Amino acid sequence: MASNILFLFRHGKAEAHDAGRPDFDRQLVEKGVVKTRAVAQKLSGLYKGSNMLISSPAVRALQTAQITADALSYPRENILIREEIYYGNSTNALLTVLRDQSEEFQNIILFGHDPGFSMCARSLIPGFDVGISKSAVIGIRIPVNWQIIKPNLGTLVLLLSPKLMTP
């Protein structure tokens, strides 16, 4: 039986909505970069194996993915961009992205946004009712191949948040 881990990594703190840029183009602020880098470094020490990094095309999510790719020694050019993560931002859209992935990847890290990520986590993990804060990542063990992932199959295996990490 397959045992995969899905990581939902919410983008770091970004420019304010009224910063003069369209939402899609908002960039991480320095605080967001620092916190994201700390969480990515911690994640890199915990999970090895075959990874696939998939990001929303929004600038702040892609920056978060690039920071994580650097921490994992994963080539930035191999980050897969999926528009559904930004434009769909729903459980169904995220599950569709996952179902398209090869069985060869044990770990898939999605980079994106709330409320879609928190809704997806609640859907996959029975009884889970925690929101995903900025620069936080949760790991969900999925006991089936990506192609047949469905709600209520997951088990929480990791919750990394800047607020929970010691300085």
Protein Blocks (a to p, Z undefined) as FASTA:
>chain_A
ZZdddddddddddddfklopafklpccdfklmmmmmmmmmmmmmmpgcjddddddfbfkl
mmmmmmmmmmnopafklpccdfklmmnopaklmmmmmmmpcfklmbdcdddddfklmmmm
mmmmghiacdcdehiacddddfbdfklgcehkaccfbdcdfklpcZZ
